[in-house]
Amino acid sequence: MLISQTIEEISQIIEQSLPESMRAMKNDAEKTVRSAVMNAFQKMELVTREEFDIQTRVLARTRARLEALEARVTELEQAAGQPQPSKSDQ
């Protein structure tokens, strides 16, 4: 955090030392770059961190349920006397 604050402070000092016309060009360039980046992000169909975390939890629950079902199938197969496929067959 300290490095980013220092960089921000240096950036502000440089910006304040620029003539007004240069500051206006900087603002225009910033808006153009920001717009281009936002368009690129929209095309990438990125998700928020919150959406990612929700999907991670859903996946973890799904994996747990799958493992429980696989264990149950194995138990039922053993009870029925059926041979079990090896892990390498799957």
N, C-alpha and C positions, 0 to 999 in steps of 0.2 A: 504494500500500500504506500509506503514511503517513497518509493521510486516513482510511482504514477503521480503522486502529489507534486514531487519535484519537477517532473516533466510538465505537468499542467502549469505550475508556477512559471517556469521558464517560457512556456508557450504564451502565457498571458503577458509577460514582460516584453517579449518580442512583438506581440500584437499591438501593445500600447505604444511601442516606439515607432510603429509604421505610420506613414502619412494616411490621412483619412481615405484617399482614393484607393490605396492598397488594402485597407481594411474592408472596403466595399467589395473589392475583387475577391478577397479571402472569403467573405460571407457568401458571395455568389458561387464560388468554387465549392465551398462546404455544402451548400444546398444541392448542387448538381451531383456531387459525390454521394451524399446521403440518399438522394432519390435513386441513383443507379444501384446502390447497395440494397436498398429496400426492394427494388424491382427484382434483383437477383435472388434475394431471400424468398420472395413470394414465388418465384418460379421453381425454387428448390423444394417447396412444400415442407418447410421446416415445422417442427412442433415445439411447443413450449416445454420447459423443464417439468412443469407440473403434469402435462399430458404424458411425457416420457416416463415419469415416476409412476403414474397410474398404470400405464401399460406394463411396466416392469413388475408391479405387484400382481397384476392380472396373470402375467406369464408365470410368476412364481407359484401362484395358487393352482394354475392349470397343470404345471409340472408335478406338484405335490399330489393332485388328484390322479394324474396319469400313473405315477409311481404306485399309489395305493391300489388303483385298479389292476395294474400289472401284477402286484403281489397277490391280490385276490384271485385273479385268473390262475396264477401259479398254484395257489392253494386248492382251487377247484379241480385243476388238472391232476394234481397229486392225489386228491381224494377219489377221482374217477379212474385213476390208474393209467392215465394217458402219458405218453412220453413228452418231455418238455423240449422245446427248441432251444438250442444253445444261443448265447448272446451274439455269437458271430453270424448266426443265420438271419438275424434281424437287420 
